[in-house]
Amino acid sequence: MAAAAGTDYSPSVTVSNEEQALINKLMALLQVTEQWIERTYPTAQPGSAFAGDDAKIHPYEVSHQASQSMGVAVDHLHSMRMALTGTGDNVLRIHTYAPLSLTRVALENAALALWLSSPAQRPERILRRLRLEMANLKAVKSFFGRPNPQQDAEIQRRKDRVNELAFQAGVVTNAVLAANPTASEEDIKAATRTALTNKPTATEIVQDAGQIAQLIDGDNNLALMLWRVCSAVAHGDRWVLTAFDIEVIGPSTPGVSDVRITAPTDLLVAGVQVALAMYGAAYRVYDQRVTSHR
């Protein structure tokens, strides 16, 4: 992935040659989003793995969630490119916090698509998709807050439907029978309901996806580490400022100084690299699932 020949992006302030090289590298990395933003995601072909998944749990298709998540990831990366070049093709203004927040969303959604698509066995792919759906239904109920009998009844109806689809798809049947060969249908249904209430966390998703995409350096899961840093920035957590460049401008009041805080460009470049790699891994698995029976 490289920028057009001869492209040299100038920041709005004077920077070192090393910093200039990082800025050019960042823009070269983001160049690929110009193609990705126009990408359409093929529907699952008859006989493919995703076609089989989707048929069992309509209208909660695995392929639809995976393609949506990849679209969200690309949208945020492309918006970063647009924001950086918003003052002109050869002038950049890199905000301190916003690019890392955009990177966080891109990384998280690309990871979700990979986490959802990667299991080799259909029951696990379906279980992950329906765990997400149960979390969605819980979020809807929480959003509206106060009890609403009609709305609550509709949410419960949808939960019952998700539970039944999961049971029919046998998402935990083999595991239950392996542990207890005499398990009854009610035992399997109860285990299914329990499995579906296990809400996937972003930490679980990014950590697993980082391993699948082989974004590992020794004992460090790079995807998880960078996602945590970017999430801290998005939430306004102060601990992350220890990784930033802090320049003391001068005293403000006794015991307090004015400072200029700058996000390290190499951190942003690393985050974008990991997000792009995660998206690439997700798309490759998605493409396999919509065309192959495995």
FENKA-V639002 format. One record per residue. SS is DSSP state (A for helix, B for strand, O for the rest). OMEGA is omega in whole degrees, 0 to 359 (NA if undefined). Layout:
[[SS,OMEGA] [SS,OMEGA]]
This chain:
[[O,183] [O,176] [O,178] [O,182] [O,176] [O,181] [O,178] [O,185] [O,183] [B,176] [B,182] [O,175] [O,179] [O,180] [O,179] [O,177] [A,179] [A,179] [A,178] [A,179] [A,178] [A,178] [A,178] [A,179] [A,178] [A,182] [A,176] [A,178] [A,184] [A,181] [O,184] [O,181] [A,176] [A,176] [A,184] [A,183] [O,179] [O,185] [O,171] [O,183] [O,184] [O,176] [O,182] [O,179] [O,178] [O,181] [O,180] [O,180] [A,181] [A,177] [A,177] [A,178] [A,187] [A,182] [A,183] [A,187] [A,174] [O,13] [O,183] [O,187] [O,176] [A,184] [A,181] [A,179] [A,181] [A,182] [A,177] [A,181] [A,177] [A,177] [A,178] [A,180] [A,181] [A,180] [A,181] [A,177] [A,179] [A,179] [A,175] [A,178] [A,181] [A,181] [A,182] [A,182] [O,185] [O,181] [O,181] [O,187] [O,185] [O,179] [B,180] [B,167] [O,182] [O,178] [O,183] [O,189] [O,191] [A,180] [A,179] [A,175] [A,177] [A,179] [A,179] [A,181] [A,180] [A,181] [A,182] [A,182] [A,175] [A,178] [A,179] [A,179] [A,180] [A,179] [A,182] [A,187] [A,194] [A,182] [O,182] [O,184] [O,181] [A,181] [A,180] [A,177] [A,181] [A,179] [A,180] [A,180] [A,183] [A,170] [A,176] [A,182] [A,177] [A,177] [A,177] [A,181] [A,177] [A,180] [A,178] [A,180] [A,180] [A,182] [A,183] [A,171] [O,188] [O,182] [O,176] [O,188] [A,182] [A,180] [A,180] [A,179] [A,179] [A,178] [A,179] [A,178] [A,179] [A,177] [A,179] [A,179] [A,179] [A,178] [A,181] [A,178] [A,180] [A,179] [A,180] [A,179] [A,177] [O,187] [O,179] [O,186] [A,182] [A,180] [A,180] [A,182] [A,177] [A,179] [A,182] [O,183] [O,181] [O,181] [O,180] [O,176] [A,179] [A,176] [A,181] [A,178] [A,179] [A,179] [A,178] [A,179] [A,180] [A,180] [A,183] [A,179] [O,178] [O,184] [O,176] [O,177] [O,178] [A,179] [A,178] [A,184] [A,183] [A,180] [A,180] [A,182] [A,178] [A,177] [A,180] [A,181] [O,179] [O,176] [O,187] [B,174] [B,184] [O,178] [O,186] [B,172] [B,187] [A,180] [A,181] [A,181] [A,182] [A,177] [A,180] [A,178] [A,181] [A,178] [A,178] [A,177] [A,181] [A,181] [A,181] [O,180] [O,186] [A,183] [A,184] [A,181] [A,177] [A,178] [A,183] [O,175] [B,183] [B,180] [B,179] [B,181] [B,181] [B,181] [B,177] [B,173] [B,181] [O,179] [O,182] [B,179] [B,170] [B,180] [B,173] [B,183] [B,180] [B,177] [O,179] [O,183] [A,180] [A,176] [A,178] [A,179] [A,180] [A,179] [A,179] [A,178] [A,181] [A,179] [A,178] [A,179] [A,179] [A,179] [A,180] [A,178] [A,180] [A,182] [A,179] [A,179] [A,178] [A,181] [A,177] [A,183] [A,180] [A,182] [A,184] [O,179] [O,180] [O,NA]]
